[in-house]
Amino acid sequence: MDSRVREHAEVIVDHSTSVEAGDDVVVSGSPEAEDLVVAVMELLGERGANPHVSMGSDRAMRAFLRAADPEEFEPPAHTEALFEASDVLISIRAASNVNERSDVDPEVNAAHSATRKAVRDVAMDRRWVGTQYPASGNAQKAEMSTEAYEEFVFDAVLKDWEAQRAHQEQLVEVLADADGVRIRSGEATDVRLSIAGNVVRNDYAEHNLPGGEVFTAPVVDSVEGEVLFDKPVIVQGREVLDARLVFEGGEVVEHDAGKNGEVLTSLLETDEGARRLGELGIGMNRDIDRFTYNMLFDEKMGDTVHMAIGMAYEDTVGEGNERNDSAVHTDMIVDMSEDSTIEVDGEVVQRDGTFRFEDGFEE
C-alpha cells in the first residue's frame, strides 16, 4: 500500500475526528476507495474504536432512484438511528464514473435529498469528516492522469495543518467583527451581504479533508445583487455551467444557467430555504492550484469565493440571528483571480486573488 494512504488515514483518525478508545465509528466508502478504508479500519483497531463499515455504490443508488416512485420516499429512520448511536462519521469519496447519476430525473434527486434532511442534521452534531480518495474516475473528470491526480490529492491533504490554521486566522480576524461584505468580479458579479453577529469559522481539515477555507453564514435577508458562478458545478451527476443568481432581500428572484438550467431550477425549488444563501466561503489552500470538478477541492482554491444555496451550518449562526434551513446545501464558485475584489466594511482585503496580508497585494 502507498505510504501516503496510511498518512491520509492518520490525518482522518487523529486530526480530523480525534478517535478515542470506545468510540462508535461509521465508515462510509466505495469500492474504489478500499485501500483508504482498509487503512482507516486498521487505525481504528489500533485505537480501540468500534467501527461499522458501509461500502456504497453510485450504480446501485442510480438503479434505486430510477426505479422508485418519489411520492413513496420516506425519511430513512434506520440510517438516522445508526448515526444517532455513533460518535464519529467518516465519509470517503471515490468514483469510477462521476456522472453515474446523470440520467436520474432532477426532481427525483431533489425529492430523495429532502427525505435525508434529518440524517444530515444528526450528522452535523457528530465528529465527522468527508474526504477524497484519488480514484481514476475523479482523475479523468479532472483531466489528469491517475498518477498526477494522486500527487494533487496528497499534496492538498498531507499538509502542516497547524501552519494552515495560522495563515487562515489572519482572515478570520478581519471578518470576526465585520458587518458588510461586498464581492465583485468582472462585470457580472457584484453582491453585498451582511455577516453581522454570525460566527466566522477556520476550516483546517477538521470536517473537510482537505481543508483550507474561512467561512460563515450571511444574515438571511441581507443578500443583494447578482452573482455569476463562472466555475462549473456537478449537481446530481450533471454539469451546471455559468449559473447566475439575482438576489433581492436575501432571496433568489431570478436565475439562469448556460447549461442544465433545469437542474438549478430543481435545486432552488426544493424548499423555501433553497432560494437563500447558507454560506459564504473564501478559499485559502494554495496547494489546490487547479480546477478539478470536485467541490471538496475546488472551493478551497486560494483565488476563489464560494457561496452555498440552502442550509447554513448551525455553528456559523450567531445567537439571535436567523438560521437558513433547507434540505440542500450546494456550493458554487466565483473565480477571483482577475478583475476582482473582496471588500469588508468598505476596505479591500483581497484583490485579484491576493489577500492584504500576503506578498504581492497591491493597494
Secondary structure, DSSP 8 states (H G I E B T S, - for coil): --HHHHHHHHIIIIIIS---TT-EEEEEE-GGGHHHHHHHHHHHHHHT-EEEEEE--HHHHHHHHHHS-GGG----HHHHHHHHT-SEEEEEE--S-TTTTTTS-HHHHHHHHHHTHHHHHHHHTSEEEEEE---HHHHHHTT--HHHHHHHHHHHHSS-HHHHHHHHHHHHHHHTT--EEEEEETTTEEEEEE-TT---EEESSSSEES--EEEE---TT--EEEEEE-S-EEETTEEEBSEEEEEETTEEEEEE-SB-HHHHHHHHTS-GGGGBEEEEEEE-BTT--S--S-HHHHTTBTTEEEEEEE---GGGS-TTS-----S-EEEEEEE-SSSEEEEETTEEEEETTEETTSTT---
